[in-house]
């Protein structure tokens, strides 16, 4: 008798797979929560260290604004590849 028949067939297999997937999803969620908590603790430590070293306070929730420097095309050096005729 095949082993699959002894284990309950497709219905039992689907039940085992669902249970396995739910378990893995729960473990992944728990690991993510632990990682997030560890990250937040580390950020608080670094923030306190930065404040003690520099005497400044930093708001980590501020939005970074891109300060790009506008460059005129004539200011840049244009490099063109040399084409050699090897025929």
Rosetta silent file (secondary structure, phi, psi, omega in degrees, C-alpha in Angstrom):
SEQUENCE: XXXXXXXXXXXXXXXXXXXXXXXXXXXXXXXXXXXXXXXXXXXXXXXXXXXXXXXXXXXXXXXXXXXXXXXXXXXXXXXXXXXXXXX
SCORE:     score description
SCORE:     0.000 S_00000001
   1 L     0.000  132.888  179.849    0.000    0.000    0.000 S_00000001
   2 L   -64.431  151.707 -176.379    1.454    3.424   -0.894 S_00000001
   3 H   -65.281  -33.125 -179.220    2.515    5.639    1.941 S_00000001
   4 H   -62.228  -32.326  178.280    0.181    8.462    0.811 S_00000001
   5 H   -68.391  -34.725 -179.078   -2.826    6.203    1.430 S_00000001
   6 H   -72.096  -23.792 -174.084   -1.636    5.555    4.968 S_00000001
   7 L   -95.666    3.624  172.201   -1.311    9.280    5.665 S_00000001
   8 L   106.235   -2.522  175.890   -4.880   10.201    4.772 S_00000001
   9 H    81.370 -161.684 -173.775   -4.731   11.283    1.132 S_00000001
  10 H   -66.540  -38.253 -178.083   -5.093   14.768   -0.385 S_00000001
  11 H   -64.422  -43.802  178.869   -7.436   16.157    2.255 S_00000001
  12 H   -68.296  -37.844  177.794   -5.058   15.327    5.093 S_00000001
  13 H   -61.147  -47.101  179.524   -2.118   16.604    3.061 S_00000001
  14 H   -60.949  -37.151  178.094   -3.840   19.960    2.489 S_00000001
  15 H   -65.524  -42.816  178.269   -4.589   20.192    6.202 S_00000001
  16 H   -63.937  -41.900  179.936   -0.930   19.526    7.075 S_00000001
  17 H   -64.367  -42.605  178.604    0.254   22.120    4.544 S_00000001
  18 H   -62.223  -44.271  178.530   -2.177   24.725    5.903 S_00000001
  19 H   -61.733  -45.212  179.310   -1.021   24.056    9.461 S_00000001
  20 H   -61.064  -46.034 -179.274    2.631   24.286    8.402 S_00000001
  21 H   -63.581  -40.514  178.023    2.069   27.549    6.525 S_00000001
  22 H   -64.711  -39.850  178.271    0.201   29.099    9.463 S_00000001
  23 H   -63.319  -46.600  179.322    2.991   28.070   11.844 S_00000001
  24 H   -63.135  -39.945  179.032    5.642   29.565    9.571 S_00000001
  25 H   -62.538  -42.001  178.247    3.623   32.757    9.151 S_00000001
  26 H   -64.552  -43.360  178.668    3.355   33.098   12.936 S_00000001
  27 H   -64.216  -39.361  178.735    7.077   32.496   13.439 S_00000001
  28 H   -64.136  -41.974 -179.893    7.911   35.037   10.731 S_00000001
  29 H   -64.919  -42.067  179.348    5.618   37.607   12.335 S_00000001
  30 H   -64.850  -43.559  179.373    7.161   36.998   15.777 S_00000001
  31 H   -63.548  -40.945  178.624   10.701   37.296   14.398 S_00000001
  32 H   -63.192  -41.376  179.365    9.809   40.544   12.606 S_00000001
  33 H   -65.120  -41.572  177.888    8.352   41.997   15.824 S_00000001
  34 H   -64.491  -41.886  178.884   11.479   41.044   17.786 S_00000001
  35 H   -63.359  -43.660  179.914   13.710   42.551   15.105 S_00000001
  36 H   -62.234  -42.337  179.188   11.679   45.773   15.072 S_00000001
  37 H   -64.300  -43.520  178.677   11.884   46.046   18.874 S_00000001
  38 H   -62.665  -42.154  179.900   15.648   45.435   18.805 S_00000001
  39 H   -62.373  -44.408  179.968   16.066   48.041   16.042 S_00000001
  40 H   -64.656  -39.639  177.094   14.086   50.665   17.984 S_00000001
  41 H   -62.638  -43.976 -179.637   16.154   50.021   21.136 S_00000001
  42 H   -64.053  -39.266  178.891   19.367   50.363   19.136 S_00000001
  43 H   -65.449  -38.574  177.195   18.141   53.618   17.559 S_00000001
  44 H   -64.343  -41.223  178.478   17.345   55.032   21.022 S_00000001
  45 H   -63.093  -46.278 -179.769   20.833   54.093   22.233 S_00000001
  46 H   -65.613  -37.685  178.526   22.470   55.708   19.208 S_00000001
  47 H   -63.783  -44.896  178.602   20.287   58.807   19.539 S_00000001
  48 H   -64.031  -39.873  178.938   21.266   59.187   23.211 S_00000001
  49 H   -64.222  -43.256  179.427   24.927   58.635   22.318 S_00000001
  50 H   -63.048  -43.003 -179.654   24.755   61.268   19.569 S_00000001
  51 H   -65.053  -38.496 -179.404   23.104   63.770   21.912 S_00000001
  52 H   -71.222  -33.729  179.860   25.720   63.204   24.612 S_00000001
  53 H   -75.380  -42.622 -172.200   28.603   63.595   22.145 S_00000001
  54 H  -104.733  -15.408 -177.874   27.314   66.623   20.251 S_00000001
  55 L    70.075   17.712 -179.164   24.900   68.233   22.660 S_00000001
  56 L  -112.901  153.124  173.102   22.344   68.410   19.858 S_00000001
  57 L  -105.657  143.218 -177.755   18.910   66.934   19.582 S_00000001
  58 L  -123.212  129.193  174.742   17.879   65.197   16.409 S_00000001
  59 L   -92.762  108.947 -176.032   14.307   64.669   15.280 S_00000001
  60 L   -75.528   -9.577 -177.645   14.376   61.315   13.513 S_00000001
  61 L   -93.853    4.184  179.933   10.877   61.816   12.119 S_00000001
  62 L   -75.113  152.005 -178.801   11.804   64.759    9.896 S_00000001
  63 L   -89.478  133.659  179.296   11.576   64.340    6.172 S_00000001
  64 L   -81.519  129.275  179.998   14.822   64.530    4.232 S_00000001
  65 L  -105.068  131.954 -178.204   14.650   67.051    1.420 S_00000001
  66 L   -73.836  114.327  177.591   16.810   66.467   -1.623 S_00000001
  67 L  -100.628   83.795 -179.076   19.150   69.441   -2.045 S_00000001
  68 L   -87.132  145.353  177.681   20.361   68.913   -5.575 S_00000001
  69 L   -94.398  125.983  178.504   22.815   71.271   -7.157 S_00000001
  70 L   -78.436  130.898 -177.545   21.743   72.448  -10.556 S_00000001
  71 L  -118.968  132.760  176.949   24.540   72.058  -13.034 S_00000001
  72 L   -78.176  144.852 -177.620   24.758   73.784  -16.350 S_00000001
  73 H   -62.782  -31.500 -179.327   25.621   71.498  -19.243 S_00000001
  74 H   -72.037  -17.952  178.867   28.518   73.752  -20.204 S_00000001
  75 H   -78.093  -21.911 -175.643   30.045   73.222  -16.735 S_00000001
  76 L   -90.624  148.062  176.915   30.391   69.473  -17.234 S_00000001
  77 L   -85.485  129.008 -178.638   33.153   67.831  -19.179 S_00000001
  78 L   -97.878  124.438 -179.589   31.800   65.874  -22.110 S_00000001
  79 L  -111.710  123.344  177.542   33.656   62.667  -22.868 S_00000001
  80 L  -115.384  138.299 -179.363   33.082   61.028  -26.214 S_00000001
  81 L   -71.318  144.937  177.487   34.543   57.640  -27.068 S_00000001
  82 L   -81.186  137.112  177.507   37.121   57.506  -29.843 S_00000001
  83 L  -110.958  121.183  178.878   36.117   55.478  -32.854 S_00000001
  84 L  -110.588  141.449 -179.916   38.959   53.923  -34.771 S_00000001
  85 L   -94.066  106.973 -175.892   38.599   52.386  -38.182 S_00000001
  86 L   -94.661    8.497  179.639   40.384   49.021  -38.032 S_00000001
  87 L   -81.524    0.000    0.000   39.501   47.915  -41.626 S_00000001
